[in-house]
Amino acid sequence: MWNYVTSSKILELKQQAYSYDRHVKLVNKAKATVDNGSPYKHHFTSRLTNKYQY
């Protein structure tokens, strides 16, 4: 006998993996935004000034 998982469990795991993936993407996006200053600032403001504005 092999050890198989019910399809609902597999779906659940898939869903978890998907939401985690989305979460990671969001976090990375947020990190990038913090690194480059807020998305509304002009792109030519230096990173240093952005860092000390928070």
Backbone as XML, in Angstrom:
<?xml version="1.0"?>
<chain id="A" units="angstrom">
  <residue number="1" name="MET">
    <atom name="N" x="0.840" y="-1.207" z="0.000"/>
    <atom name="CA" x="0.000" y="0.000" z="0.000"/>
    <atom name="C" x="0.870" y="1.249" z="0.000"/>
  </residue>
  <residue number="2" name="TRP">
    <atom name="N" x="0.530" y="2.183" z="-0.892"/>
    <atom name="CA" x="1.266" y="3.417" z="-0.712"/>
    <atom name="C" x="0.461" y="4.476" z="0.000"/>
  </residue>
  <residue number="3" name="ASN">
    <atom name="N" x="1.236" y="5.381" z="0.517"/>
    <atom name="CA" x="0.699" y="6.389" z="1.387"/>
    <atom name="C" x="0.247" y="7.561" z="0.524"/>
  </residue>
  <residue number="4" name="TYR">
    <atom name="N" x="-1.044" y="7.698" z="0.305"/>
    <atom name="CA" x="-1.485" y="8.809" z="-0.538"/>
    <atom name="C" x="-2.298" y="9.818" z="0.281"/>
  </residue>
  <residue number="5" name="VAL">
    <atom name="N" x="-2.268" y="11.036" z="-0.167"/>
    <atom name="CA" x="-2.955" y="12.115" z="0.526"/>
    <atom name="C" x="-4.276" y="12.369" z="-0.177"/>
  </residue>
  <residue number="6" name="THR">
    <atom name="N" x="-5.286" y="12.753" z="0.571"/>
    <atom name="CA" x="-6.578" y="13.038" z="-0.054"/>
    <atom name="C" x="-6.458" y="14.283" z="-0.934"/>
  </residue>
  <residue number="7" name="SER">
    <atom name="N" x="-7.299" y="14.343" z="-1.942"/>
    <atom name="CA" x="-7.199" y="15.451" z="-2.892"/>
    <atom name="C" x="-7.458" y="16.788" z="-2.208"/>
  </residue>
  <residue number="8" name="SER">
    <atom name="N" x="-8.343" y="16.797" z="-1.205"/>
    <atom name="CA" x="-8.631" y="18.063" z="-0.534"/>
    <atom name="C" x="-7.376" y="18.573" z="0.169"/>
  </residue>
  <residue number="9" name="LYS">
    <atom name="N" x="-6.622" y="17.628" z="0.745"/>
    <atom name="CA" x="-5.388" y="18.009" z="1.429"/>
    <atom name="C" x="-4.403" y="18.611" z="0.426"/>
  </residue>
  <residue number="10" name="ILE">
    <atom name="N" x="-4.296" y="17.969" z="-0.734"/>
    <atom name="CA" x="-3.393" y="18.474" z="-1.770"/>
    <atom name="C" x="-3.810" y="19.879" z="-2.190"/>
  </residue>
  <residue number="11" name="LEU">
    <atom name="N" x="-5.112" y="20.071" z="-2.384"/>
    <atom name="CA" x="-5.605" y="21.387" z="-2.772"/>
    <atom name="C" x="-5.256" y="22.418" z="-1.709"/>
  </residue>
  <residue number="12" name="GLU">
    <atom name="N" x="-5.422" y="22.013" z="-0.455"/>
    <atom name="CA" x="-5.133" y="22.915" z="0.654"/>
    <atom name="C" x="-3.664" y="23.330" z="0.618"/>
  </residue>
  <residue number="13" name="LEU">
    <atom name="N" x="-2.788" y="22.342" z="0.423"/>
    <atom name="CA" x="-1.353" y="22.620" z="0.375"/>
    <atom name="C" x="-1.029" y="23.548" z="-0.790"/>
  </residue>
  <residue number="14" name="LYS">
    <atom name="N" x="-1.668" y="23.274" z="-1.940"/>
    <atom name="CA" x="-1.456" y="24.115" z="-3.117"/>
    <atom name="C" x="-1.823" y="25.555" z="-2.795"/>
  </residue>
  <residue number="15" name="GLN">
    <atom name="N" x="-2.988" y="25.712" z="-2.161"/>
    <atom name="CA" x="-3.484" y="27.038" z="-1.817"/>
    <atom name="C" x="-2.506" y="27.747" z="-0.883"/>
  </residue>
  <residue number="16" name="GLN">
    <atom name="N" x="-2.005" y="27.000" z="0.105"/>
    <atom name="CA" x="-1.042" y="27.560" z="1.059"/>
    <atom name="C" x="0.201" y="28.029" z="0.322"/>
  </residue>
  <residue number="17" name="ALA">
    <atom name="N" x="0.708" y="27.171" z="-0.552"/>
    <atom name="CA" x="1.925" y="27.508" z="-1.289"/>
    <atom name="C" x="1.681" y="28.757" z="-2.125"/>
  </residue>
  <residue number="18" name="TYR">
    <atom name="N" x="0.505" y="28.825" z="-2.750"/>
    <atom name="CA" x="0.183" y="29.967" z="-3.594"/>
    <atom name="C" x="0.138" y="31.251" z="-2.777"/>
  </residue>
  <residue number="19" name="SER">
    <atom name="N" x="-0.566" y="31.201" z="-1.629"/>
    <atom name="CA" x="-0.688" y="32.420" z="-0.838"/>
    <atom name="C" x="0.665" y="32.828" z="-0.276"/>
  </residue>
  <residue number="20" name="TYR">
    <atom name="N" x="1.493" y="31.838" z="0.074"/>
    <atom name="CA" x="2.825" y="32.158" z="0.593"/>
    <atom name="C" x="3.652" y="32.840" z="-0.491"/>
  </residue>
  <residue number="21" name="ASP">
    <atom name="N" x="3.545" y="32.309" z="-1.708"/>
    <atom name="CA" x="4.259" y="32.879" z="-2.844"/>
    <atom name="C" x="3.865" y="34.340" z="-3.036"/>
  </residue>
  <residue number="22" name="ARG">
    <atom name="N" x="2.543" y="34.582" z="-2.979"/>
    <atom name="CA" x="2.048" y="35.946" z="-3.134"/>
    <atom name="C" x="2.604" y="36.836" z="-2.035"/>
  </residue>
  <residue number="23" name="HIS">
    <atom name="N" x="2.604" y="36.301" z="-0.805"/>
    <atom name="CA" x="3.095" y="37.050" z="0.349"/>
    <atom name="C" x="4.555" y="37.448" z="0.136"/>
  </residue>
  <residue number="24" name="VAL">
    <atom name="N" x="5.364" y="36.476" z="-0.307"/>
    <atom name="CA" x="6.786" y="36.748" z="-0.530"/>
    <atom name="C" x="6.960" y="37.838" z="-1.579"/>
  </residue>
  <residue number="25" name="LYS">
    <atom name="N" x="6.165" y="37.746" z="-2.647"/>
    <atom name="CA" x="6.248" y="38.761" z="-3.693"/>
    <atom name="C" x="5.939" y="40.140" z="-3.128"/>
  </residue>
  <residue number="26" name="LEU">
    <atom name="N" x="4.872" y="40.213" z="-2.318"/>
    <atom name="CA" x="4.487" y="41.492" z="-1.732"/>
    <atom name="C" x="5.593" y="42.037" z="-0.846"/>
  </residue>
  <residue number="27" name="VAL">
    <atom name="N" x="6.171" y="41.154" z="-0.027"/>
    <atom name="CA" x="7.228" y="41.585" z="0.888"/>
    <atom name="C" x="8.418" y="42.115" z="0.104"/>
  </residue>
  <residue number="28" name="ASN">
    <atom name="N" x="8.803" y="41.393" z="-0.947"/>
    <atom name="CA" x="9.938" y="41.835" z="-1.753"/>
    <atom name="C" x="9.657" y="43.191" z="-2.391"/>
  </residue>
  <residue number="29" name="LYS">
    <atom name="N" x="8.414" y="43.349" z="-2.854"/>
    <atom name="CA" x="8.026" y="44.614" z="-3.461"/>
    <atom name="C" x="8.146" y="45.738" z="-2.435"/>
  </residue>
  <residue number="30" name="ALA">
    <atom name="N" x="7.658" y="45.467" z="-1.226"/>
    <atom name="CA" x="7.708" y="46.473" z="-0.164"/>
    <atom name="C" x="9.148" y="46.830" z="0.169"/>
  </residue>
  <residue number="31" name="LYS">
    <atom name="N" x="10.005" y="45.803" z="0.241"/>
    <atom name="CA" x="11.418" y="46.038" z="0.542"/>
    <atom name="C" x="12.033" y="46.928" z="-0.526"/>
  </residue>
  <residue number="32" name="ALA">
    <atom name="N" x="11.739" y="46.624" z="-1.778"/>
    <atom name="CA" x="12.285" y="47.411" z="-2.882"/>
    <atom name="C" x="11.816" y="48.854" z="-2.760"/>
  </residue>
  <residue number="33" name="THR">
    <atom name="N" x="10.529" y="49.018" z="-2.403"/>
    <atom name="CA" x="9.980" y="50.365" z="-2.265"/>
    <atom name="C" x="10.706" y="51.121" z="-1.169"/>
  </residue>
  <residue number="34" name="VAL">
    <atom name="N" x="10.966" y="50.451" z="-0.045"/>
    <atom name="CA" x="11.657" y="51.103" z="1.062"/>
    <atom name="C" x="13.074" y="51.469" z="0.644"/>
  </residue>
  <residue number="35" name="ASP">
    <atom name="N" x="13.741" y="50.566" z="-0.075"/>
    <atom name="CA" x="15.108" y="50.839" z="-0.517"/>
    <atom name="C" x="15.162" y="52.071" z="-1.413"/>
  </residue>
  <residue number="36" name="ASN">
    <atom name="N" x="14.202" y="52.199" z="-2.299"/>
    <atom name="CA" x="14.252" y="53.280" z="-3.283"/>
    <atom name="C" x="13.447" y="54.492" z="-2.849"/>
  </residue>
  <residue number="37" name="GLY">
    <atom name="N" x="12.983" y="54.508" z="-1.623"/>
    <atom name="CA" x="12.128" y="55.594" z="-1.183"/>
    <atom name="C" x="10.710" y="55.323" z="-1.627"/>
  </residue>
  <residue number="38" name="SER">
    <atom name="N" x="9.769" y="56.162" z="-1.240"/>
    <atom name="CA" x="8.372" y="55.876" z="-1.551"/>
    <atom name="C" x="8.150" y="55.952" z="-3.054"/>
  </residue>
  <residue number="39" name="PRO">
    <atom name="N" x="7.180" y="55.223" z="-3.560"/>
    <atom name="CA" x="6.939" y="55.188" z="-5.005"/>
    <atom name="C" x="6.520" y="56.551" z="-5.550"/>
  </residue>
  <residue number="40" name="TYR">
    <atom name="N" x="6.102" y="57.480" z="-4.671"/>
    <atom name="CA" x="5.633" y="58.765" z="-5.161"/>
    <atom name="C" x="6.757" y="59.784" z="-5.296"/>
  </residue>
  <residue number="41" name="LYS">
    <atom name="N" x="7.941" y="59.454" z="-4.740"/>
    <atom name="CA" x="9.051" y="60.401" z="-4.830"/>
    <atom name="C" x="9.645" y="60.372" z="-6.226"/>
  </residue>
  <residue number="42" name="HIS">
    <atom name="N" x="10.280" y="61.460" z="-6.602"/>
    <atom name="CA" x="10.958" y="61.473" z="-7.889"/>
    <atom name="C" x="12.134" y="60.523" z="-7.843"/>
  </residue>
  <residue number="43" name="HIS">
    <atom name="N" x="12.423" y="59.915" z="-8.969"/>
    <atom name="CA" x="13.445" y="58.870" z="-8.955"/>
    <atom name="C" x="14.836" y="59.442" z="-8.785"/>
  </residue>
  <residue number="44" name="PHE">
    <atom name="N" x="15.005" y="60.762" z="-8.900"/>
    <atom name="CA" x="16.355" y="61.285" z="-8.802"/>
    <atom name="C" x="16.736" y="61.715" z="-7.387"/>
  </residue>
  <residue number="45" name="THR">
    <atom name="N" x="15.818" y="61.552" z="-6.406"/>
    <atom name="CA" x="16.237" y="61.825" z="-5.026"/>
    <atom name="C" x="17.176" y="60.713" z="-4.598"/>
  </residue>
  <residue number="46" name="SER">
    <atom name="N" x="18.203" y="61.047" z="-3.853"/>
    <atom name="CA" x="19.212" y="60.047" z="-3.519"/>
    <atom name="C" x="18.695" y="59.078" z="-2.475"/>
  </residue>
  <residue number="47" name="ARG">
    <atom name="N" x="19.283" y="57.905" z="-2.437"/>
    <atom name="CA" x="18.848" y="56.890" z="-1.492"/>
    <atom name="C" x="19.076" y="57.320" z="-0.057"/>
  </residue>
  <residue number="48" name="LEU">
    <atom name="N" x="20.149" y="58.062" z="0.189"/>
    <atom name="CA" x="20.447" y="58.480" z="1.559"/>
    <atom name="C" x="19.337" y="59.341" z="2.121"/>
  </residue>
  <residue number="49" name="THR">
    <atom name="N" x="18.902" y="60.332" z="1.353"/>
    <atom name="CA" x="17.851" y="61.209" z="1.867"/>
    <atom name="C" x="16.598" y="60.395" z="2.128"/>
  </residue>
  <residue number="50" name="ASN">
    <atom name="N" x="16.308" y="59.433" z="1.260"/>
    <atom name="CA" x="15.126" y="58.603" z="1.463"/>
    <atom name="C" x="15.237" y="57.831" z="2.761"/>
  </residue>
  <residue number="51" name="LYS">
    <atom name="N" x="16.433" y="57.313" z="3.035"/>
    <atom name="CA" x="16.614" y="56.491" z="4.220"/>
    <atom name="C" x="16.313" y="57.277" z="5.480"/>
  </residue>
  <residue number="52" name="TYR">
    <atom name="N" x="16.737" y="58.531" z="5.528"/>
    <atom name="CA" x="16.581" y="59.269" z="6.774"/>
    <atom name="C" x="15.260" y="60.000" z="6.868"/>
  </residue>
  <residue number="53" name="GLN">
    <atom name="N" x="14.384" y="59.807" z="5.902"/>
    <atom name="CA" x="13.106" y="60.494" z="5.993"/>
    <atom name="C" x="12.063" y="59.720" z="6.769"/>
  </residue>
  <residue number="54" name="TYR">
    <atom name="N" x="12.331" y="58.479" z="7.110"/>
    <atom name="CA" x="11.314" y="57.685" z="7.809"/>
    <atom name="C" x="11.383" y="57.886" z="9.297"/>
  </residue>
</chain>
